[in-house]
């Protein structure tokens, strides 16, 4: 039993908390107080025990809650492993007045025989595991997220890290005579959270099941507001929530149920940002629930205003208002603004990166903060593939395509793309392998190695292994998500492609994996050739020369905020969340500015010239028309004068004598006609 100081017997409900053990059940049929069938929430089961002074422990699995009047205490006797067909969770009561401020349904989760390697922050000599938990709750120098207690040394080690922050990591390792305790009382960011899809598998046991939930977004919101640290949810007709994630069920055998077509969502990184506006600078502090390695920089000054972050979950950045190196803008009197970028990779931007718009306003409030992002990147890809003609090698091209192989004209950071390497000659006897694939910044020449000289990916989260398409050694591809460098809108890819005859064999790649996998990345990549004898003697080998292939993608920035720092949708994109908190800070695609479209500028100039020419022609037409009308009016006036004079006055004798004979005859004839007709005409006035 625990020491008398923490005895749960007759413990007041306000001083009671619980420690949880996953995958085990308490076997004491004679001590059962109550069996509650149909209980769908672990928190409800724990609360029933908390309010019952006689209850000391519970067993829970989805739909069943069993209350006991005894518990195992600090010993493991009486617990049985229970992991099939579903895993059971056991929780026992602790009396710990220091946990009164904890709002979670249970205070700690216990894993026997484990610890976090190289993660200790403070050591203490304490007599019991419960005393170690109590010290963790009362720690004020740092947020105590986990602790472990060695029974033989009676040593308590506290840490500001836990399994959620580290992800699937080899640092969570077995340790003899040690109990690992993970705090559920610690506060963690929840204003901006990403959830990763897990396909075709669901957790066998969950902490809560809600019926009558209409949408996936409602289920997601229930997870964010759960009375425990919810890290996984699924929505298959009902909404199911769990505090477990991939990293916290490694000690449970087969925790997932395989189900084709199903989807569960695992919580990734969450972020909170606070802003302190001082007289001559602003101080931005970022909090995250995952260990962060990367950098934070001002969007307009990625090289001169940057903070490198290593293995941290809380970090800050100071920006002087008058420092041109950080580009803080004074929008108007008393209003200062700057955009920050949180970048995970040291050199390139990926879909995990975030953007924040920070605003300090002194004439409205002393301190104010607005967050927003628009990390959308659009651009056109220009084909720049080339191949060497110096050596007798097959024609090889490298294209940037979508996952189906179609050429693309625009791309966004985070879009699923692929690099395709292909021998143009259909009947070529060669196969190919790829190595030394690098991405280069189009502005300052910065570069990052994606495929090393062995043919293996250096970081599987950025570029996957090179594989054959339909077992065709003449056509290779490597999947990746679109990314860009912060200082340029051009990403150029360059690779060495070596033909081999008659076939190429892959290289085995093994390296640390992304936290979303099972710890180690294993893959076969076509980055090593198989030599074959050439010629009749068999003493020489044919080794084709390398082919250098190059292609590039251009990315046009579109990073916009309104005057209040709110996100402005671009290209018809909608807001990412209906939650006001989620609207403040949202996941980004990249960071960008505005650029002038040269083609659009030329089109505008052409249209302007056409309009000017049309105006000139219209003016000339109107001018000529007015002139014609004036002449007609003058002629009409002359006719009026003629009608007022006798007809024979039109033709003087002198004129008739000067005219030729035939003209005189014509004139007399015409005069006779006019003389006979004019008097009958109306008078013109």
ChimeraX attribute file (.defattr): number of C-alpha atoms within 10 A of each C-alpha:
attribute: neighborCount
match mode: 1-to-1
recipient: residues
	/A:1	11
	/A:2	17
	/A:3	14
	/A:4	9
	/A:5	10
	/A:6	19
	/A:7	17
	/A:8	29
	/A:9	16
	/A:10	13
	/A:11	22
	/A:12	15
	/A:13	17
	/A:14	14
	/A:15	17
	/A:16	26
	/A:17	28
	/A:18	27
	/A:19	22
	/A:20	22
	/A:21	20
	/A:22	23
	/A:23	24
	/A:24	21
	/A:25	22
	/A:26	26
	/A:27	16
	/A:28	14
	/A:29	8
	/A:30	9
	/A:31	14
	/A:32	16
	/A:33	18
	/A:34	14
	/A:35	14
	/A:36	14
	/A:37	11
	/A:38	10
	/A:39	19
	/A:40	22
	/A:41	22
	/A:42	27
	/A:43	19
	/A:44	15
	/A:45	23
	/A:46	25
	/A:47	16
	/A:48	16
	/A:49	27
	/A:50	25
	/A:51	14
	/A:52	16
	/A:53	16
	/A:54	17
	/A:55	25
	/A:56	26
	/A:57	29
	/A:58	30
	/A:59	24
	/A:60	29
	/A:61	24
	/A:62	22
	/A:63	16
	/A:64	17
	/A:65	23
	/A:66	21
	/A:67	25
	/A:68	23
	/A:69	19
	/A:70	21
	/A:71	24
	/A:72	17
	/A:73	19
	/A:74	13
	/A:75	10
	/A:76	10
	/A:77	11
	/A:78	13
	/A:79	17
	/A:80	13
	/A:81	14
	/A:82	18
	/A:83	19
	/A:84	12
	/A:85	11
	/A:86	18
	/A:87	24
	/A:88	24
	/A:89	25
	/A:90	24
	/A:91	29
	/A:92	26
	/A:93	27
	/A:94	25
	/A:95	23
	/A:96	24
	/A:97	16
	/A:98	16
	/A:99	22
	/A:100	12
	/A:101	11
	/A:102	15
	/A:103	15
	/A:104	19
	/A:105	22
	/A:106	27
	/A:107	25
	/A:108	24
	/A:109	18
	/A:110	20
	/A:111	20
	/A:112	18
	/A:113	16
	/A:114	21
	/A:115	26
	/A:116	24
	/A:117	13
	/A:118	9
	/A:119	17
	/A:120	17
	/A:121	13
	/A:122	16
	/A:123	14
	/A:124	13
	/A:125	14
	/A:126	18
	/A:127	16
	/A:128	18
	/A:129	24
	/A:130	23
	/A:131	19
	/A:132	22
	/A:133	26
	/A:134	16
	/A:135	19
	/A:136	29
	/A:137	24
	/A:138	12
	/A:139	12
	/A:140	9
	/A:141	7
	/A:142	12
	/A:143	19
	/A:144	24
	/A:145	24
	/A:146	28
	/A:147	31
	/A:148	29
	/A:149	31
	/A:150	22
	/A:151	16
	/A:152	9
	/A:153	12
	/A:154	15
	/A:155	19
	/A:156	26
	/A:157	23
	/A:158	27
	/A:159	21
	/A:160	19
	/A:161	23
	/A:162	24
	/A:163	19
	/A:164	22
	/A:165	20
	/A:166	19
	/A:167	23
	/A:168	23
	/A:169	21
	/A:170	13
	/A:171	15
	/A:172	21
	/A:173	11
	/A:174	18
	/A:175	16
	/A:176	12
	/A:177	13
	/A:178	22
	/A:179	21
	/A:180	23
	/A:181	29
	/A:182	25
	/A:183	23
	/A:184	23
	/A:185	22
	/A:186	18
	/A:187	13
	/A:188	17
	/A:189	16
	/A:190	18
	/A:191	18
	/A:192	19
	/A:193	19
	/A:194	16
	/A:195	16
	/A:196	14
	/A:197	15
	/A:198	16
	/A:199	14
	/A:200	14
	/A:201	17
	/A:202	23
	/A:203	23
	/A:204	18
	/A:205	26
	/A:206	26
	/A:207	23
	/A:208	25
	/A:209	20
	/A:210	15
	/A:211	10
	/A:212	8
	/A:213	14
	/A:214	12
	/A:215	12
	/A:216	16
	/A:217	14
	/A:218	13
	/A:219	20
	/A:220	22
	/A:221	11
	/A:222	19
	/A:223	24
	/A:224	20
	/A:225	12
	/A:226	19
	/A:227	15
	/A:228	22
	/A:229	22
	/A:230	21
	/A:231	21
	/A:232	28
	/A:233	32
	/A:234	26
	/A:235	22
	/A:236	12
	/A:237	13
	/A:238	15
	/A:239	22
	/A:240	27
	/A:241	29
	/A:242	23
	/A:243	20
	/A:244	21
	/A:245	22
	/A:246	22
	/A:247	21
	/A:248	18
	/A:249	16
	/A:250	13
	/A:251	14
	/A:252	15
	/A:253	12
	/A:254	16
	/A:255	21
	/A:256	17
	/A:257	15
	/A:258	14
	/A:259	11
	/A:260	10
	/A:261	8
	/A:262	15
	/A:263	18
	/A:264	20
	/A:265	20
	/A:266	21
	/A:267	22
	/A:268	19
	/A:269	19
	/A:270	18
	/A:271	22
	/A:272	18
	/A:273	20
	/A:274	16
	/A:275	21
	/A:276	15
	/A:277	20
	/A:278	14
	/A:279	9
	/A:280	10
	/A:281	17
	/A:282	23
	/A:283	16
	/A:284	18
	/A:285	15
	/A:286	18
	/A:287	19
	/A:288	21
	/A:289	23
	/A:290	23
	/A:291	18
	/A:292	21
	/A:293	15
	/A:294	17
	/A:295	18
	/A:296	23
	/A:297	22
	/A:298	25
	/A:299	25
	/A:300	21
	/A:301	18
	/A:302	18
	/A:303	14
	/A:304	13
	/A:305	20
	/A:306	20
	/A:307	18
	/A:308	12
	/A:309	20
	/A:310	12
	/A:311	11
	/A:312	17
	/A:313	18
	/A:314	17
	/A:315	16
	/A:316	15
	/A:317	17
	/A:318	16
	/A:319	20
	/A:320	16
	/A:321	19
	/A:322	13
	/A:323	13
	/A:324	13
	/A:325	16
	/A:326	24
	/A:327	20
	/A:328	23
	/A:329	16
	/A:330	16
	/A:331	13
	/A:332	9
	/A:333	9
	/A:334	11
	/A:335	14
	/A:336	19
	/A:337	22
	/A:338	22
	/A:339	25
	/A:340	26
	/A:341	25
	/A:342	25
	/A:343	26
	/A:344	19
	/A:345	14
	/A:346	13
	/A:347	18
	/A:348	22
	/A:349	24
	/A:350	24
	/A:351	22
	/A:352	17
	/A:353	22
	/A:354	25
	/A:355	28
	/A:356	28
	/A:357	26
	/A:358	24
	/A:359	26
	/A:360	24
	/A:361	19
	/A:362	16
	/A:363	10
	/A:364	10
	/A:365	8
	/A:366	12
	/A:367	15
	/A:368	15
	/A:369	19
	/A:370	18
	/A:371	26
	/A:372	26
	/A:373	29
	/A:374	28
	/A:375	28
	/A:376	25
	/A:377	28
	/A:378	21
	/A:379	18
	/A:380	15
	/A:381	21
	/A:382	15
	/A:383	15
	/A:384	15
	/A:385	17
	/A:386	15
	/A:387	17
	/A:388	15
	/A:389	10
	/A:390	8
	/A:391	10
	/A:392	10
	/A:393	19
	/A:394	23
	/A:395	16
	/A:396	23
	/A:397	21
	/A:398	26
	/A:399	25
	/A:400	24
	/A:401	20
	/A:402	19
	/A:403	17
	/A:404	8
	/A:405	14
	/A:406	12
	/A:407	14
	/A:408	16
	/A:409	15
	/A:410	16
	/A:411	24
	/A:412	23
	/A:413	23
	/A:414	22
	/A:415	18
	/A:416	14
	/A:417	23
	/A:418	24
	/A:419	21
	/A:420	22
	/A:421	24
	/A:422	22
	/A:423	22
	/A:424	13
	/A:425	12
	/A:426	8
	/A:427	8
	/A:428	13
	/A:429	14
	/A:430	19
	/A:431	22
	/A:432	30
	/A:433	28
	/A:434	30
	/A:435	25
	/A:436	19
	/A:437	24
	/A:438	17
	/A:439	25
	/A:440	22
	/A:441	22
	/A:442	19
	/A:443	13
	/A:444	9
	/A:445	10
	/A:446	13
	/A:447	17
	/A:448	15
	/A:449	19
	/A:450	24
	/A:451	27
	/A:452	17
	/A:453	15
	/A:454	17
	/A:455	26
	/A:456	30
	/A:457	28
	/A:458	19
	/A:459	18
	/A:460	20
	/A:461	14
	/A:462	20
	/A:463	22
	/A:464	21
	/A:465	26
	/A:466	28
	/A:467	23
	/A:468	20
	/A:469	13
	/A:470	8
	/A:471	9
	/A:472	12
	/A:473	22
	/A:474	24
	/A:475	20
	/A:476	25
	/A:477	24
	/A:478	22
	/A:479	20
	/A:480	20
	/A:481	19
	/A:482	24
	/A:483	23
	/A:484	29
	/A:485	23
	/A:486	23
	/A:487	20
	/A:488	18
	/A:489	19
	/A:490	21
	/A:491	22
	/A:492	18
	/A:493	25
	/A:494	20
	/A:495	23
	/A:496	20
	/A:497	24
	/A:498	24
	/A:499	27
	/A:500	24
	/A:501	19
	/A:502	18
	/A:503	17
	/A:504	22
	/A:505	18
	/A:506	20
	/A:507	18
	/A:508	15
	/A:509	17
	/A:510	13
	/A:511	15
	/A:512	16
	/A:513	17
	/A:514	17
	/A:515	16
	/A:516	17
	/A:517	14
	/A:518	15
	/A:519	16
	/A:520	15
	/A:521	15
	/A:522	14
	/A:523	19
	/A:524	16
	/A:525	26
	/A:526	26
	/A:527	28
	/A:528	21
	/A:529	22
	/A:530	11
	/A:531	15
	/A:532	16
	/A:533	14
	/A:534	14
	/A:535	10
	/A:536	7
	/A:537	7
	/A:538	9
	/A:539	8
	/A:540	11
	/A:541	12
	/A:542	13
	/A:543	15
	/A:544	15
	/A:545	17
	/A:546	19
	/A:547	25
	/A:548	18
	/A:549	21
	/A:550	21
	/A:551	21
	/A:552	23
	/A:553	24
	/A:554	21
	/A:555	25
	/A:556	22
	/A:557	21
	/A:558	20
	/A:559	24
	/A:560	22
	/A:561	17
	/A:562	10
	/A:563	10
	/A:564	13
	/A:565	21
	/A:566	18
	/A:567	24
	/A:568	17
	/A:569	17
	/A:570	14
	/A:571	9
	/A:572	7
	/A:573	9
	/A:574	10
	/A:575	13
	/A:576	12
	/A:577	14
	/A:578	9
	/A:579	12
	/A:580	9
	/A:581	13
	/A:582	18
	/A:583	19
	/A:584	20
	/A:585	27
	/A:586	25
	/A:587	23
	/A:588	24
	/A:589	27
	/A:590	33
	/A:591	31
	/A:592	24
	/A:593	14
	/A:594	10
	/A:595	9
	/A:596	8
	/A:597	9
	/A:598	9
	/A:599	8
	/A:600	10
	/A:601	10
	/A:602	11
	/A:603	10
	/A:604	11
	/A:605	11
	/A:606	11
	/A:607	10
	/A:608	12
	/A:609	11
	/A:610	10
	/A:611	11
	/A:612	11
	/A:613	11
	/A:614	11
	/A:615	12
	/A:616	10
	/A:617	11
	/A:618	11
	/A:619	12
	/A:620	11
	/A:621	12
	/A:622	11
	/A:623	11
	/A:624	11
	/A:625	11
	/A:626	12
	/A:627	12
	/A:628	12
	/A:629	11
	/A:630	11
	/A:631	11
	/A:632	12
	/A:633	11
	/A:634	11
	/A:635	12
	/A:636	13
	/A:637	13
	/A:638	12
	/A:639	13
	/A:640	14
	/A:641	13
	/A:642	16
	/A:643	17
	/A:644	14
	/A:645	11
	/A:646	11
	/A:647	17
	/A:648	12
	/A:649	9
	/A:650	13
	/A:651	12
	/A:652	9
	/A:653	10
	/A:654	8
	/A:655	10
	/A:656	15
	/A:657	10
	/A:658	10
	/A:659	12
	/A:660	11
	/A:661	11
	/A:662	9
	/A:663	12
	/A:664	16
	/A:665	13
	/A:666	12
	/A:667	16
	/A:668	15
	/A:669	12
	/A:670	12
	/A:671	17
	/A:672	13
	/A:673	11
	/A:674	14
	/A:675	16
	/A:676	11
	/A:677	11
	/A:678	15
	/A:679	14
	/A:680	9
	/A:681	8
	/A:682	10
	/A:683	13
	/A:684	13
	/A:685	10
